[in-house]
Amino acid sequence: MDDKTKWNSKYKKRLKEFTEPVPNARLLNLSHYLKGGKALDIACGLGGNSFFLAEKNYQVEAVDLSEAAIHYVQEQARKYQFQIDTKVCDLTKWNKLNWNPSSFDLVVMTYYLDRSLFPKVKDIVKENGYLFMETFYNSPKTVGKSVSSRYKLMSKELAAEFGDWTIHFFEENEQEGRQSIFCQKR
């Protein structure tokens, strides 16, 4: 099964068992930094972060590989009159996306890891703009469980990768096997 089929199937199932999508808890806790502007939600899924950012006065561009997820985000954006532009896209083909350097005040990426995107994300965030990222990491408590190590960060990897930015929040949660960062481009 290819990735697109897998994620469409997964989101269709989630929509049948549905509860409202919610924003990432750590992003929610950092809301005092979020003053509006232009935001990009990479691998947006069912849009919990996108809807939250739209409520915080961001013009949001939400992208995901899944047509099912993007269709849901489009419906909700119309229903609630959120400023969210959506796009179905394969992030492995980033060069086909038309994002200019320094074009976003905020980029959010949760539970999607493609290290080749790091330099591209750094390029599209404006000076003094922010990045929030959270995904799995190789916690000693979660090694060999559920997610392949290929899709997990190494310990402190995000802090090292974005060490030349101002890091406002960084956390490795061993119990949950997740790593989170909120940082500002200098």
C-alpha positions in Angstrom: 0.0 0.0 0.0 1.5 3.4 -1.0 1.6 6.3 1.5 -1.3 8.2 0.0 -3.6 5.2 0.2 -2.5 4.4 3.7 -3.1 8.0 5.0 -6.4 8.4 3.2 -7.6 5.1 4.7 -6.4 6.1 8.2 -8.1 9.5 8.1 -11.4 8.1 6.7 -11.4 5.7 9.6 -10.7 8.5 12.1 -13.6 10.6 10.6 -16.0 7.7 11.2 -14.9 7.4 14.9 -14.7 11.1 15.1 -14.1 13.6 17.8 -13.2 17.2 17.1 -9.5 17.7 16.1 -7.6 19.6 18.8 -4.4 21.5 18.6 -1.2 20.1 19.9 -1.1 20.7 23.7 2.4 22.2 23.7 1.5 24.5 20.8 -1.5 25.6 22.8 0.6 26.3 25.8 2.8 28.6 23.7 -0.1 30.7 22.4 1.2 33.9 24.0 3.9 33.9 21.3 1.4 33.6 18.5 0.4 37.1 17.3 -1.0 36.3 13.8 0.5 36.6 10.3 1.1 33.8 7.8 1.4 30.2 8.9 2.2 26.9 7.3 0.9 23.7 8.8 3.0 20.9 7.3 1.3 17.4 7.3 -1.8 19.1 8.8 -3.9 15.9 9.2 -7.4 16.8 10.2 -6.5 20.4 11.0 -6.5 20.7 14.8 -3.4 23.0 14.6 -4.7 24.8 11.5 -8.0 25.7 13.1 -6.3 26.9 16.3 -3.9 29.1 14.3 -6.8 30.6 12.2 -8.5 31.5 15.5 -5.2 33.2 16.5 -5.4 35.5 13.4 -3.1 33.5 11.1 -3.7 33.1 7.4 -3.0 29.4 7.3 -1.8 27.2 4.5 -2.5 23.6 5.4 -0.8 20.8 3.4 -1.1 17.1 3.6 -0.7 14.0 1.4 -4.3 12.8 2.2 -7.2 14.1 0.1 -9.6 12.8 2.9 -7.9 15.0 5.5 -7.6 18.0 3.2 -11.3 17.7 2.2 -12.3 17.7 5.9 -10.1 20.8 6.6 -11.7 22.6 3.6 -15.2 21.8 4.9 -14.5 23.0 8.4 -12.7 26.2 7.1 -15.8 27.1 5.1 -18.2 26.2 7.9 -16.3 28.4 10.5 -15.1 31.0 8.0 -11.4 30.3 8.8 -8.7 31.7 6.6 -7.2 28.4 5.6 -5.9 27.6 2.2 -5.4 23.9 1.7 -3.3 21.8 -0.6 -2.9 18.1 -1.2 0.8 17.6 -1.7 3.5 15.0 -1.4 6.1 16.7 0.8 8.8 14.5 -0.7 8.3 16.7 -3.8 8.9 20.0 -2.0 10.6 21.6 -5.0 7.2 21.6 -6.8 5.7 23.8 -4.1 5.9 27.5 -4.6 7.0 28.8 -1.3 9.3 31.8 -1.4 12.1 32.4 1.1 11.1 34.2 4.2 7.4 33.9 3.5 6.0 32.5 6.8 5.7 33.9 10.3 5.2 30.5 11.7 5.7 26.9 10.5 4.1 24.0 12.4 5.1 20.4 11.8 3.7 17.7 14.1 4.3 13.9 13.8 5.9 14.1 10.4 9.6 13.6 10.0 11.6 14.2 6.8 15.0 15.6 7.7 15.5 16.9 4.1 12.8 19.5 5.0 14.9 21.1 7.7 16.9 23.4 5.4 13.8 24.2 3.4 11.8 25.1 6.5 14.7 27.3 7.7 14.5 29.1 4.4 10.8 29.8 4.3 10.5 31.2 7.9 10.8 35.0 8.1 13.5 36.6 10.3 12.0 36.6 13.9 9.5 34.0 12.7 8.8 30.7 14.6 8.9 27.0 14.1 7.0 24.5 16.2 7.8 20.9 15.7 6.9 17.8 17.6 7.5 14.2 16.6 8.6 10.8 17.9 12.2 10.2 19.1 14.2 7.2 20.1 13.4 7.3 23.8 14.9 4.4 25.8 11.3 3.6 26.9 9.9 3.3 23.4 12.7 1.7 21.3 11.2 -1.0 19.1 7.6 0.0 19.7 5.0 1.1 17.1 6.9 3.6 14.9 10.0 2.6 12.9 13.2 4.2 14.1 13.5 5.7 10.7 10.8 8.1 11.7 12.2 8.9 15.1 14.6 11.7 16.0 17.7 11.1 18.0 18.0 12.5 21.5 18.3 16.3 21.3 18.3 16.3 17.5 15.9 19.2 17.1 17.9 21.3 19.6 21.1 20.6 17.7 19.4 21.2 14.3 17.9 24.5 15.3 20.7 25.5 17.7 21.4 28.7 15.8 17.8 29.9 16.4 16.5 31.1 19.8 14.9 28.1 21.5 12.0 29.2 23.6 10.8 25.6 24.4 12.4 22.2 24.1 11.3 18.9 25.6 12.1 15.3 25.3 9.4 13.2 26.9 10.8 9.7 27.5 7.5 8.2 28.6 5.6 9.4 25.5 8.7 9.1 23.2 8.2 12.5 21.8 10.5 15.5 21.2 9.1 19.1 20.9 10.7 22.4 20.0 9.5 26.0 19.6 12.2 28.3 18.3 12.6 31.7 16.6 14.7 32.5 13.6 17.4 35.1 14.3 
